[in-house]
């Protein structure tokens, strides 16, 4: 059985659609609670998607020879006002001028737990928060270089 290479354009479209579908699902699941202290709304889910795109230049000729595109997306779940959980993912797509094959790969994922105000400035004279993070580099070649 011969396996065909996945279509790169299809992978790029999927890489854009997956975060958007996830955002819609999370927003549909998210509900709003009210803070009794200030009467303000507080979303339990915060979603962010960032697209970074820049030109790549040849180191010797300084001519543009491609484009670097990166999509970062994360979801933060606020369990309590002091406890947050975060899931982060990053996807990179390189467009190389003059080459038929472009390069796209999932770069890394991260899970984080944050506890805010372990010590507060007005009670202890110093502010202290804690973050526990677990990174996982998804691309094998990139993982070997790290």
Beta strands, then each sheet from edge to edge (+ up, - down):
strand 1: 32-34
strand 2: 41-43
strand 3: 45-57
strand 4: 64-80
strand 5: 83-96
strand 6: 103-119
strand 7: 128-137
sheet 1: 1+ 2-
sheet 2: 3+ 4- 5+ 6- 7+
end
